[in-house]
Amino acid sequence: MILDRIDDYRRTLESYSQRLLPLIRWTPTEHGNVEVLNETADFYRFFDATPHAEFLFSCVARTVDVDLPAETAFLAGYDTFKKQVSALIDMPDRVTDLLFRFLRQNNGMLSKRAREREFVGLTNDEADEIQSIYEKILPTLGGGKSSAT
């Protein structure tokens, strides 16, 4: 979540550190770090962290209100896909996972190359049925970002 808002995160951190920087004496080290030359503990002991707390709250709120429901819906749809494909044809989980990823990347269709290489054992009817299963569960997938994608 923070990576999605990295510029906001940087601005939040800088909202305090930029005001402090002129008060801190430092020198670069040979290893790319800095050595602080004056006493700075009082600058950080009781600072106003309101912007930091508000940013963190907004990240947690989005995670709870948006990301978790989307991920839950995605996983439920993915589980439905796996169960329905398993009921149709017996294949190892890793192949079902690969099949799902191919469908997800190609708008619900198996490419000719995928059919001829990775899924050569599927009949045309099985491939059509699997694409139909994917199409039916597609609305439940939402924006989930599970590792299955």
C-alpha positions as CSV (number, residue, x, y, z in Angstrom):
1,M,0.0,0.0,0.0
2,I,2.7,2.5,0.9
3,L,4.5,1.7,-2.4
4,D,1.3,2.7,-4.2
5,R,1.6,6.1,-2.5
6,I,5.4,6.4,-2.3
7,D,5.4,10.1,-3.2
8,D,2.9,10.9,-0.5
9,Y,5.0,8.9,1.9
10,R,8.1,10.8,1.0
11,R,6.3,14.1,1.4
12,T,5.1,13.0,4.8
13,L,8.5,12.1,6.0
14,E,10.0,15.3,4.6
15,S,7.3,17.4,6.3
16,Y,9.3,17.1,9.5
17,S,12.9,16.3,8.3
18,Q,13.2,19.3,6.0
19,R,12.6,21.7,8.8
20,L,15.2,19.9,10.9
21,L,17.9,19.5,8.3
22,P,19.4,23.0,8.7
23,L,19.8,22.3,12.5
24,I,21.7,19.1,12.1
25,R,25.5,19.1,11.5
26,W,26.6,16.0,9.7
27,T,29.3,14.6,7.4
28,P,29.2,11.8,4.9
29,T,31.0,8.5,5.7
30,E,33.0,6.4,3.3
31,H,30.2,3.8,3.3
32,G,27.5,6.2,2.0
33,N,26.0,6.9,5.4
34,V,26.1,10.1,7.5
35,E,27.7,10.8,10.8
36,V,25.7,13.3,12.9
37,L,28.1,15.7,14.7
38,N,25.8,17.4,17.1
39,E,23.2,16.3,19.7
40,T,19.8,15.7,18.1
41,A,17.8,13.6,20.5
42,D,15.6,16.5,21.6
43,F,14.5,17.1,18.0
44,Y,12.9,13.6,17.9
45,R,11.8,13.1,21.5
46,F,8.4,14.9,21.4
47,F,7.8,15.9,17.8
48,D,4.4,16.3,16.3
49,A,3.8,13.0,14.4
50,T,0.2,13.9,13.3
51,P,1.0,13.9,9.6
52,H,2.7,10.6,9.9
53,A,-0.1,9.0,11.9
54,E,-2.7,10.4,9.4
55,F,-0.8,8.9,6.5
56,L,-0.5,5.6,8.2
57,F,-4.2,5.6,9.1
58,S,-5.1,6.3,5.5
59,C,-3.0,3.4,4.4
60,V,-4.5,1.0,6.9
61,A,-8.0,2.2,6.1
62,R,-7.5,1.6,2.4
63,T,-6.1,-1.8,3.2
64,V,-9.1,-2.8,5.3
65,D,-11.8,-1.1,3.2
66,V,-10.5,-1.8,-0.3
67,D,-7.6,-4.1,-0.6
68,L,-8.7,-6.9,1.8
69,P,-12.2,-7.2,0.4
70,A,-10.8,-7.2,-3.2
71,E,-8.2,-9.8,-2.3
72,T,-10.8,-11.9,-0.5
73,A,-13.1,-11.8,-3.6
74,F,-10.2,-12.6,-5.8
75,L,-9.3,-15.7,-3.8
76,A,-12.9,-16.9,-3.6
77,G,-13.2,-16.6,-7.4
78,Y,-9.8,-18.3,-7.8
79,D,-10.9,-21.2,-5.6
80,T,-14.2,-21.5,-7.5
81,F,-12.2,-21.6,-10.8
82,K,-9.9,-24.4,-9.4
83,K,-12.8,-26.5,-8.1
84,Q,-14.8,-26.2,-11.3
85,V,-11.7,-27.0,-13.5
86,S,-10.9,-30.0,-11.2
87,A,-14.5,-31.3,-11.6
88,L,-14.0,-31.1,-15.4
89,I,-10.5,-32.5,-15.8
90,D,-7.8,-34.0,-13.5
91,M,-4.7,-31.9,-13.6
92,P,-2.0,-31.0,-11.0
93,D,-2.5,-27.7,-9.1
94,R,0.6,-26.2,-10.6
95,V,-0.9,-26.7,-14.1
96,T,-4.3,-25.3,-13.0
97,D,-2.4,-22.3,-11.5
98,L,-0.5,-21.8,-14.8
99,L,-3.8,-22.1,-16.8
100,F,-5.4,-19.5,-14.6
101,R,-2.4,-17.1,-15.1
102,F,-2.6,-17.6,-18.9
103,L,-6.3,-16.8,-18.9
104,R,-5.8,-13.8,-16.6
105,Q,-3.1,-12.4,-18.8
106,N,-4.9,-13.0,-22.1
107,N,-8.4,-11.7,-21.2
108,G,-9.9,-15.1,-20.5
109,M,-8.7,-16.8,-23.7
110,L,-6.0,-19.4,-24.2
111,S,-3.7,-18.4,-26.9
112,K,-2.9,-20.8,-29.8
113,R,0.7,-21.0,-28.5
114,A,-0.5,-21.9,-25.0
115,R,-2.8,-24.5,-26.4
116,E,-0.1,-26.1,-28.5
117,R,2.7,-26.0,-25.9
118,E,1.6,-25.8,-22.2
119,F,-1.9,-27.3,-22.6
120,V,-1.6,-29.7,-25.5
121,G,-3.5,-32.4,-23.5
122,L,-6.7,-30.3,-23.5
123,T,-9.4,-31.1,-26.0
124,N,-11.1,-28.2,-27.7
125,D,-14.3,-28.9,-25.7
126,E,-12.3,-28.8,-22.4
127,A,-10.5,-25.6,-23.4
128,D,-13.8,-24.0,-24.3
129,E,-15.4,-25.1,-21.0
130,I,-12.4,-23.8,-19.0
131,Q,-12.5,-20.5,-20.7
132,S,-16.3,-20.4,-20.0
133,I,-15.6,-21.1,-16.3
134,Y,-13.1,-18.3,-16.2
135,E,-15.5,-15.9,-17.9
136,K,-18.2,-16.7,-15.3
137,I,-15.9,-16.1,-12.3
138,L,-14.2,-13.0,-13.8
139,P,-16.5,-10.5,-12.2
140,T,-15.5,-11.9,-8.8
141,L,-11.8,-11.4,-9.4
142,G,-11.9,-7.6,-9.1
143,G,-8.5,-6.1,-8.5
144,G,-7.0,-8.8,-6.2
145,K,-3.3,-9.2,-6.6
146,S,-2.8,-12.7,-5.3
147,S,0.4,-14.6,-6.1
148,A,-1.8,-16.8,-8.2
149,T,-1.9,-14.1,-10.9
